[in-house]
């Protein structure tokens, strides 16, 4: 309907336009932008902590790897001298070889934990919570206590392991003093103390596999071993992949057990030294922080490279249902 007052009609139309524009500006934003802001708020504490305690120390370590520290503080720029020292030092390559041995032994905890987890997930088994707690206790026990107890077990004069060996007619051995057995003795303790941690992860992963698959396989006549290799392992592969990365990184950073179990005058200390142990020796005993920083940075690159290889290879064996 046309108004008899053209100017009034134009004013009303302009008012309606402004109200419509104002309503549009006051309308709540799209849900996507709100969820993005909420996501940023949630990850902000983690991001700040990562930047302060990981990224900034990483930059500092990289800078210090090109410097040399004085006896009374301060540092001077030495270029790539620290990296040349690291690459030419025989002890570094020996420590790297020991570290790779620790890593290989540490990864043995994964098949052990998978086997135990499969056994504990059998239907009708009683006392699962008790078994799970017993396996998990070594992981939450202080490494100092673990090292001291295992030093007593390994003792060549009165250790329990040698007592058992002597009882069955075998010779006594000084497990952590003999260079040929010390690395494997410490690696055994690593496996013993970490199996419970991976056991909990694998038990949760097996619980997530639908029981329909097992029931269908039973109807087709598949036995326990065949169900394990054709159902459990393939569907557990994402969990195995995650655990293998964590296990590899932790094994490459082995330090505490070596520090506790190997005394300063132990004749096998050089044959058990890991890269992190050598880093500690250079940084806090020999006051060679620059070379230690270069060593730490190279270890980080090795861990990053091996992790990248694992991510590349996981496409061939990890099955995401």
C-alpha positions in Angstrom: 0.0 0.0 0.0 1.4 3.4 -1.1 1.7 6.0 1.6 0.2 9.5 1.1 3.3 10.9 2.8 6.3 10.0 0.6 8.9 11.4 2.9 7.5 9.4 5.9 7.4 6.2 3.9 11.0 6.6 2.9 12.0 7.2 6.5 10.2 4.1 7.6 11.9 2.0 4.9 15.3 3.4 5.9 14.5 2.5 9.6 13.6 -1.0 8.7 16.8 -1.4 6.7 18.9 -0.2 9.7 17.1 -2.5 12.1 17.7 -5.4 9.7 21.4 -4.5 9.4 21.6 -4.2 13.2 19.9 -7.5 13.7 22.3 -9.1 11.3 25.3 -7.6 13.1 24.0 -8.7 16.5 23.2 -12.2 15.4 25.5 -14.9 16.9 28.4 -15.9 14.8 28.6 -19.2 13.0 29.1 -22.2 15.3 32.4 -23.0 13.5 34.1 -19.8 14.6 32.9 -20.2 18.2 34.2 -23.8 18.4 37.5 -22.6 16.9 37.9 -20.0 19.6 37.1 -22.5 22.3 39.6 -25.0 20.8 42.3 -22.3 20.9 41.5 -21.6 24.6 41.7 -25.2 25.5 45.0 -25.8 23.8 46.5 -22.5 25.0 47.9 -23.9 28.3 49.5 -26.8 26.5 50.9 -24.5 23.8 52.3 -22.1 26.4 53.9 -24.9 28.3 55.3 -26.5 25.2 56.8 -23.2 24.1 58.3 -22.4 27.5 59.6 -25.8 28.5 60.3 -27.5 25.1 60.6 -25.2 22.2 62.6 -22.4 24.0 65.1 -24.9 25.6 65.4 -26.5 22.2 66.5 -23.2 20.7 68.9 -22.6 23.6 70.4 -26.0 23.2 70.9 -25.4 19.5 72.6 -22.1 20.2 74.8 -23.5 23.0 75.9 -26.3 20.7 77.9 -23.7 18.8 79.6 -22.2 21.9 82.1 -23.2 24.5 81.5 -22.5 28.2 84.2 -21.0 30.4 85.3 -22.3 33.8 83.7 -19.2 35.5 80.6 -18.9 33.3 80.0 -17.2 30.0 80.4 -18.7 26.6 82.2 -18.0 23.3 81.2 -18.8 19.8 83.2 -21.8 18.4 81.2 -22.6 15.3 80.9 -26.2 14.4 83.8 -27.4 16.6 81.5 -29.2 19.1 79.8 -31.1 16.3 83.2 -32.1 14.9 84.3 -33.3 18.3 81.1 -35.3 18.7 81.5 -37.0 15.3 85.2 -37.8 15.9 84.9 -39.0 19.5 85.0 -42.8 19.8 83.0 -42.8 23.0 80.1 -41.2 21.2 79.8 -44.0 18.7 80.2 -46.6 21.5 77.5 -44.9 23.5 75.3 -44.7 20.4 75.8 -48.5 19.8 74.8 -49.2 23.4 71.8 -46.9 23.1 70.6 -48.8 20.0 71.0 -52.1 21.9 69.0 -50.7 24.8 66.3 -49.7 22.3 66.2 -53.1 20.7 66.0 -54.8 24.1 63.4 -52.3 25.3 61.1 -53.1 22.3 61.0 -56.7 23.5 58.5 -55.4 26.1 55.9 -54.9 23.4 55.4 -58.6 22.3 55.7 -59.7 25.9 52.9 -57.2 26.9 50.8 -58.2 23.9 51.0 -61.9 24.9 50.1 -61.3 28.5 47.3 -58.8 27.6 45.8 -61.5 25.3 45.9 -64.1 28.1 44.4 -61.7 30.6 41.5 -60.9 28.3 40.3 -64.4 28.1 36.7 -64.8 28.9 36.0 -66.2 32.4 39.4 -65.5 33.8 39.2 -64.4 37.5 41.5 -61.9 39.3 42.3 -59.9 36.2 42.5 -56.7 38.2 45.0 -58.2 40.6 47.2 -59.5 37.8 47.0 -56.1 36.1 48.1 -54.3 39.3 50.9 -56.8 39.9 52.3 -56.2 36.4 51.9 -52.4 36.7 53.7 -52.1 40.1 57.2 -52.2 38.6 56.4 -49.3 36.3 55.3 -47.0 39.2 58.2 -48.0 41.4 61.0 -45.5 41.7 64.0 -46.3 39.4 66.3 -46.0 42.3 64.6 -48.7 44.2 64.4 -50.9 41.1 68.1 -50.4 40.4 69.1 -51.2 44.0 67.0 -54.4 44.1 68.3 -55.7 40.8 71.9 -54.9 41.8 71.3 -57.2 44.7 69.8 -59.9 42.5 72.7 -59.6 40.0 75.4 -59.6 42.7 78.1 -62.1 41.9 78.8 -63.0 45.5 75.4 -63.3 47.2 72.8 -62.4 44.5 69.7 -64.5 44.3 70.2 -65.2 40.5 73.6 -66.6 41.1 72.3 -68.7 44.0 69.8 -70.3 41.7 72.4 -70.8 39.0 74.7 -72.5 41.5 71.9 -74.7 42.6 71.3 -76.0 39.1 75.0 -76.4 38.5 75.8 -73.3 36.5 78.7 -70.9 37.1 78.3 -67.7 39.0 78.6 -64.4 37.0 79.2 -60.8 37.8 76.3 -59.6 35.6 76.7 -55.9 35.8 80.5 -55.9 36.1 81.2 -58.1 33.1 81.3 -56.0 29.9 79.8 -58.9 27.9 76.6 -59.1 30.0 76.2 -55.7 31.6 74.2 -54.1 28.8 71.8 -57.0 28.6 71.5 -57.1 32.4 70.3 -53.5 32.4 68.2 -54.1 29.3 66.4 -56.9 31.1 65.5 -54.6 34.0 64.2 -52.1 31.4 61.9 -54.7 30.0 60.8 -55.9 33.4 59.9 -52.4 34.6 58.1 -51.2 31.5 56.1 -54.3 30.5 53.2 -53.4 32.9 52.8 -50.0 31.3 52.4 -51.4 27.8 50.2 -54.2 29.2 47.6 -51.7 30.3 47.6 -50.0 26.9 47.2 -53.3 25.0 44.5 -54.6 27.4 42.5 -51.4 26.6 43.1 -51.9 22.9 41.9 -55.5 23.0 38.8 -54.5 24.9 38.0 -52.2 22.1 37.8 -55.0 19.5 34.2 -56.0 18.9 33.3 -59.4 20.2 31.3 -60.1 17.1 34.5 -60.8 15.2 35.6 -63.5 17.7 32.2 -65.1 17.8 32.0 -65.3 14.0 35.5 -66.8 13.9 34.5 -69.4 16.5 31.5 -70.4 14.4 33.9 -70.8 11.5 36.0 -73.1 13.6 39.0 -70.8 14.2 41.1 -71.7 17.2 42.6 -69.3 19.8 45.9 -68.9 17.9 44.2 -68.2 14.6 41.8 -65.7 16.2 44.8 -64.0 17.8 46.8 -63.7 14.6 43.9 -62.9 12.3 41.7 -60.7 14.5 43.6 -59.4 17.6 46.9 -58.5 16.0 45.6 -56.7 12.9 43.0 -54.7 14.9 45.5 -54.0 17.6 48.0 -52.6 15.1 47.2 -48.9 15.7 47.8 -49.4 19.4 51.0 -51.3 18.7 52.2 -48.5 16.5 51.6 -45.9 19.2 53.3 -48.1 21.9 56.3 -48.8 19.6 56.9 -45.0 19.1 56.7 -44.3 22.9 58.9 -47.4 23.7 61.5 -46.4 21.1 61.8 -42.8 22.3 62.0 -43.8 26.0 64.6 -46.5 25.3 66.8 -44.1 23.3 66.7 -41.8 26.4 67.7 -44.4 28.9 69.7 -42.9 31.8 68.3 -43.5 35.3 68.8 -47.3 35.5 72.4 -47.0 34.2 73.2 -44.2 36.6 71.8 -46.2 39.6 73.1 -49.7 38.7 76.6 -48.8 37.4 79.0 -47.5 40.1 81.7 -45.0 39.1 84.5 -47.5 39.4 82.6 -50.4 37.6 84.9 -51.9 35.0 82.0 -52.2 32.6 80.7 -48.6 32.8 82.2 -47.7 29.5 80.4 -50.6 27.8 77.0 -49.7 29.2 77.1 -45.9 28.7 74.2 -44.5 26.7 74.1 -41.2 24.8 72.2 -39.5 27.6 74.7 -40.9 30.2 77.5 -39.4 28.1 75.6 -36.2 27.8 75.4 -36.0 31.6 79.1 -36.8 32.0 80.1 -34.1 29.6 77.7 -31.4 30.8 77.8 -31.9 34.6 81.2 -33.6 35.3 83.6 -32.4 32.6 82.0 -28.9 32.2 81.8 -29.3 28.5 78.3 -28.0 28.1 78.8 -26.9 24.5 79.8 -30.4 23.3 77.0 -31.9 25.5 74.5 -29.6 23.8 75.7 -30.7 20.4 75.4 -34.4 21.5 71.9 -33.8 22.8 70.8 -32.1 19.6 72.2 -34.9 17.5 70.3 -37.4 19.6 67.1 -35.4 19.1 67.7 -35.6 15.3 68.2 -39.4 15.5 65.0 -39.8 17.5 63.1 -37.6 15.0 64.5 -39.5 12.0 63.6 -42.9 13.5 60.1 -41.6 14.4 59.7 -40.4 10.8 60.7 -43.8 9.5 58.1 -45.5 11.8 55.4 -43.1 10.5 56.4 -43.9 6.9 56.4 -47.7 7.5 53.1 -47.7 9.5 51.1 -47.5 6.2 52.2 -51.0 5.4 51.2 -52.8 8.6 48.8 -50.7 10.6 45.1 -51.3 9.9 42.6 -48.7 11.0 39.2 -50.3 11.2 
